[in-house]
Amino acid sequence: MINVLLFAGLAEKAGKQQIIIQKEQTTVDEIKIELQEVYGVDTAQNVMVAVNEIYTRKKC
């Protein structure tokens, strides 16, 4: 299970501050796609991502 925290405008657009992804592993790109498809967040490709408080662009 992956806990994704959303902040500022991204949280506002998604309508929530946290989403749970029911996978053991995923990629940043897959999370961004889910934000776009499920939550209608059209700016997901332009966000910064941190995994365990370290900014990343790779696998979660």
ZADO-1210 file (C-alpha; in nm, 4 decimals, padded with zeros to 6 digits):
<atoms>
<atom x="00.0000" y="00.0000" z="00.0000" code="MET" pos="1"/>
<atom x="00.1307" y="00.3429" z="-00.0938" code="ILE" pos="2"/>
<atom x="00.0171" y="00.6567" z="00.0855" code="ASN" pos="3"/>
<atom x="00.0263" y="00.9628" z="-00.1411" code="VAL" pos="4"/>
<atom x="00.0009" y="01.3046" z="00.0235" code="LEU" pos="5"/>
<atom x="-00.1238" y="01.5933" z="-00.1882" code="LEU" pos="6"/>
<atom x="-00.0513" y="01.9584" z="-00.1120" code="PHE" pos="7"/>
<atom x="-00.1696" y="02.3040" z="-00.2163" code="ALA" pos="8"/>
<atom x="-00.3302" y="02.3303" z="-00.5595" code="GLY" pos="9"/>
<atom x="-00.2946" y="01.9590" z="-00.6300" code="LEU" pos="10"/>
<atom x="-00.4952" y="01.8686" z="-00.3181" code="ALA" pos="11"/>
<atom x="-00.7538" y="02.1298" z="-00.4080" code="GLU" pos="12"/>
<atom x="-00.7954" y="01.9967" z="-00.7620" code="LYS" pos="13"/>
<atom x="-00.8144" y="01.6340" z="-00.6449" code="ALA" pos="14"/>
<atom x="-01.0556" y="01.7255" z="-00.3667" code="GLY" pos="15"/>
<atom x="-00.8503" y="01.5464" z="-00.1024" code="LYS" pos="16"/>
<atom x="-00.5161" y="01.5690" z="00.0747" code="GLN" pos="17"/>
<atom x="-00.4303" y="01.2001" z="00.0633" code="GLN" pos="18"/>
<atom x="-00.4881" y="00.9015" z="-00.1619" code="ILE" pos="19"/>
<atom x="-00.4044" y="00.5374" z="-00.1011" code="ILE" pos="20"/>
<atom x="-00.2769" y="00.3199" z="-00.3857" code="ILE" pos="21"/>
<atom x="-00.3309" y="-00.0507" z="-00.3259" code="GLN" pos="22"/>
<atom x="00.0005" y="-00.1691" z="-00.4733" code="LYS" pos="23"/>
<atom x="00.3310" y="-00.2725" z="-00.3225" code="GLU" pos="24"/>
<atom x="00.5270" y="-00.0798" z="-00.5870" code="GLN" pos="25"/>
<atom x="00.4496" y="00.1744" z="-00.8531" code="THR" pos="26"/>
<atom x="00.6243" y="00.4464" z="-01.0463" code="THR" pos="27"/>
<atom x="00.5913" y="00.8210" z="-01.0219" code="VAL" pos="28"/>
<atom x="00.4493" y="00.8210" z="-01.3751" code="ASP" pos="29"/>
<atom x="00.1802" y="00.5680" z="-01.2767" code="GLU" pos="30"/>
<atom x="00.0792" y="00.7841" z="-00.9802" code="ILE" pos="31"/>
<atom x="00.0566" y="01.0899" z="-01.2045" code="LYS" pos="32"/>
<atom x="-00.1570" y="00.8962" z="-01.4534" code="ILE" pos="33"/>
<atom x="-00.3920" y="00.7878" z="-01.1736" code="GLU" pos="34"/>
<atom x="-00.4213" y="01.1472" z="-01.0536" code="LEU" pos="35"/>
<atom x="-00.5176" y="01.2511" z="-01.4053" code="GLN" pos="36"/>
<atom x="-00.7556" y="00.9638" z="-01.4837" code="GLU" pos="37"/>
<atom x="-00.9243" y="00.9088" z="-01.1460" code="VAL" pos="38"/>
<atom x="-00.9155" y="01.2565" z="-00.9925" code="TYR" pos="39"/>
<atom x="-00.9151" y="01.4761" z="-01.3030" code="GLY" pos="40"/>
<atom x="-00.5933" y="01.6540" z="-01.2080" code="VAL" pos="41"/>
<atom x="-00.4625" y="01.7926" z="-01.5360" code="ASP" pos="42"/>
<atom x="-00.1447" y="01.9407" z="-01.3858" code="THR" pos="43"/>
<atom x="-00.0087" y="01.6163" z="-01.2396" code="ALA" pos="44"/>
<atom x="00.2784" y="01.6062" z="-01.4898" code="GLN" pos="45"/>
<atom x="00.4149" y="01.9354" z="-01.3523" code="ASN" pos="46"/>
<atom x="00.4452" y="01.8438" z="-00.9836" code="VAL" pos="47"/>
<atom x="00.7419" y="01.7608" z="-00.7632" code="MET" pos="48"/>
<atom x="00.7403" y="01.4173" z="-00.5989" code="VAL" pos="49"/>
<atom x="00.9121" y="01.3051" z="-00.2789" code="ALA" pos="50"/>
<atom x="00.9439" y="00.9435" z="-00.1656" code="VAL" pos="51"/>
<atom x="01.0140" y="00.9162" z="00.2064" code="ASN" pos="52"/>
<atom x="01.0983" y="01.2885" z="00.2121" code="GLU" pos="53"/>
<atom x="01.3505" y="01.2646" z="-00.0746" code="ILE" pos="54"/>
<atom x="01.2601" y="01.4242" z="-00.4067" code="TYR" pos="55"/>
<atom x="01.2543" y="01.1761" z="-00.6922" code="THR" pos="56"/>
<atom x="01.1413" y="01.1116" z="-01.0477" code="ARG" pos="57"/>
<atom x="01.1747" y="00.7359" z="-01.0394" code="LYS" pos="58"/>
<atom x="01.0087" y="00.4307" z="-00.8878" code="LYS" pos="59"/>
<atom x="00.8180" y="00.4573" z="-00.5582" code="CYS" pos="60"/>
</atoms>
